Amino acid sequence: MEVEPKRVEIVATDGEEIRRLLWIEQSKDGSFYWGLVIPKSDVHSSYHTSGKFHFSIYHKSSQRQKLSNFKGIANLAGLAVIKNLKKITYKPFKPKKLDGVVYVDFRAMKQHTINIDLFLIEQGHPELLQGFLKRAAPDLQITIFTAMKPWLVVDTQSF
């Protein structure tokens, strides 16, 4: 499975500045990698074309379906961050060439904790997102990156 490499970043603002929260990459071989941009955090994960899934917190790998014939929907990560941008990240966002940016304005989020979910869904099947809509918070934001194969979905909401 060979694809064009892609990079997406999730950034947030508090109205004073824009800072980086997460990065997600799909490599040339089709594998996905993501990581937090938070001080003293080494939280990252990889989902390889072979189906091997590694999450740094658990230090163990698991086996999932191969990305070359991906079907359905799969969670890459779910994380929650506090709404105080200055406490959670120190890396300002500097515009650069990316394949996509998810922009989260913390001022628009109603609650104090922001939830960020990363999913992969089967190409051409947006109906797989119906479950998100049923549990949607009033400030739910869903972004689909269809240039990645399978599609990358980022959802953000507060709780």
C-alpha positions as CSV (number, residue, x, y, z in Angstrom):
1,M,0.0,0.0,0.0
2,E,1.6,3.2,-1.1
3,V,0.1,6.6,-0.5
4,E,1.2,10.2,-0.7
5,P,2.4,11.2,2.8
6,K,0.1,13.6,4.7
7,R,0.4,15.7,7.9
8,V,-2.4,17.2,9.9
9,E,-2.2,19.3,13.1
10,I,-4.7,20.2,15.7
11,V,-4.3,23.7,17.1
12,A,-6.2,25.7,19.7
13,T,-6.6,29.3,20.6
14,D,-7.7,31.1,23.7
15,G,-8.0,34.4,21.8
16,E,-4.5,35.6,22.6
17,E,-2.4,33.0,20.7
18,I,-2.6,29.8,18.7
19,R,-0.8,26.7,20.0
20,R,-0.2,23.2,18.8
21,L,-2.0,20.3,20.5
22,L,-1.5,17.2,18.3
23,W,0.0,16.1,15.0
24,I,-1.1,13.2,12.8
25,E,0.9,11.8,9.9
26,Q,0.3,9.2,7.3
27,S,3.5,7.9,5.9
28,K,4.3,6.8,2.4
29,D,3.6,3.1,3.3
30,G,0.1,4.1,4.6
31,S,0.9,3.8,8.3
32,F,-0.5,6.4,10.7
33,Y,1.4,8.1,13.5
34,W,0.2,10.8,16.0
35,G,1.6,12.5,19.1
36,L,0.8,15.2,21.7
37,V,2.6,18.5,21.7
38,I,2.4,18.9,25.5
39,P,5.3,19.5,27.9
40,K,6.7,16.4,29.7
41,S,4.5,14.1,27.6
42,D,5.7,11.4,25.4
43,V,2.2,10.2,24.4
44,H,2.2,8.9,20.8
45,S,0.9,6.1,18.8
46,S,1.3,4.2,15.6
47,Y,-1.0,2.1,13.4
48,H,1.0,0.3,10.8
49,T,-0.2,-1.1,7.5
50,S,0.4,-4.6,8.8
51,G,-2.2,-3.9,11.5
52,K,0.3,-3.6,14.3
53,F,-0.9,-0.9,16.8
54,H,1.3,0.6,19.4
55,F,0.4,3.1,22.1
56,S,3.2,4.6,24.1
57,I,1.4,4.6,27.4
58,Y,0.9,0.8,27.4
59,H,4.3,-0.1,26.0
60,K,2.6,-3.1,24.3
61,S,1.6,-3.7,20.7
62,S,-1.7,-5.2,19.6
63,Q,-3.0,-6.5,16.3
64,R,-5.8,-4.8,14.4
65,Q,-7.0,-5.1,10.8
66,K,-4.6,-4.3,8.0
67,L,-4.8,-0.8,6.7
68,S,-4.5,-2.0,3.0
69,N,-8.0,-3.5,3.3
70,F,-9.5,-1.3,6.0
71,K,-13.2,-1.7,6.7
72,G,-15.6,0.0,9.2
73,I,-14.3,2.4,11.8
74,A,-11.5,2.3,14.4
75,N,-10.4,4.5,17.2
76,L,-6.8,5.8,17.1
77,A,-7.0,7.8,20.3
78,G,-9.3,9.6,22.6
79,L,-8.0,12.3,25.0
80,A,-9.1,15.1,27.2
81,V,-7.3,18.3,27.9
82,I,-8.1,21.2,30.2
83,K,-9.3,24.4,28.7
84,N,-6.3,26.4,30.0
85,L,-4.1,26.5,26.9
86,K,-1.1,28.0,28.6
87,K,-0.9,25.1,31.1
88,I,-1.1,22.3,28.5
89,T,1.1,23.3,25.7
90,Y,4.1,25.5,25.0
91,K,4.5,25.2,21.3
92,P,3.0,28.1,19.3
93,F,1.6,27.3,16.0
94,K,3.6,28.8,13.1
95,P,2.0,28.5,9.7
96,K,3.7,26.0,7.5
97,K,2.8,23.6,4.7
98,L,0.3,21.0,6.0
99,D,-2.4,18.9,4.5
100,G,-4.9,20.0,7.0
101,V,-5.4,21.9,10.3
102,V,-8.2,21.4,12.8
103,Y,-8.7,24.8,14.6
104,V,-10.3,24.6,18.0
105,D,-11.3,27.9,19.6
106,F,-11.4,27.2,23.4
107,R,-13.6,30.3,23.9
108,A,-16.4,28.6,21.9
109,M,-16.3,25.4,24.0
110,K,-19.0,25.5,26.7
111,Q,-17.4,23.2,29.4
112,H,-13.9,23.2,31.0
113,T,-12.6,20.0,29.5
114,I,-12.0,19.5,25.7
115,N,-12.3,16.0,24.3
116,I,-10.4,15.1,21.1
117,D,-11.0,11.8,19.3
118,L,-9.1,10.5,16.4
119,F,-10.7,7.8,14.2
120,L,-10.1,6.0,10.9
121,I,-13.2,5.3,8.8
122,E,-13.5,3.3,5.6
123,Q,-13.2,5.4,2.4
124,G,-16.6,6.5,1.0
125,H,-18.6,5.6,4.1
126,P,-19.5,8.8,6.0
127,E,-22.6,7.1,7.3
128,L,-20.3,5.3,9.8
129,L,-20.2,8.6,11.7
130,Q,-23.9,8.4,12.7
131,G,-23.0,7.2,16.2
132,F,-21.1,10.5,16.8
133,L,-24.1,12.5,15.9
134,K,-26.3,10.7,18.4
135,R,-24.0,11.5,21.3
136,A,-23.1,15.0,20.1
137,A,-22.5,17.8,22.5
138,P,-23.8,21.2,21.4
139,D,-20.2,22.3,20.4
140,L,-19.3,19.1,18.5
141,Q,-16.9,19.7,15.6
142,I,-16.2,16.9,13.2
143,T,-13.5,17.2,10.5
144,I,-12.9,14.4,7.9
145,F,-9.7,14.2,5.9
146,T,-10.6,12.3,2.8
147,A,-7.1,12.6,1.2
148,M,-5.9,10.0,3.8
149,K,-6.6,6.4,3.1
150,P,-8.5,5.3,5.1
151,W,-10.1,8.6,6.0
152,L,-9.0,10.3,9.2
153,V,-11.8,11.8,11.4
154,V,-11.1,14.3,14.2
155,D,-13.9,15.2,16.5
156,T,-13.7,17.8,19.3
157,Q,-16.3,18.7,21.9
158,S,-16.3,19.9,25.5
159,F,-17.7,18.1,28.5
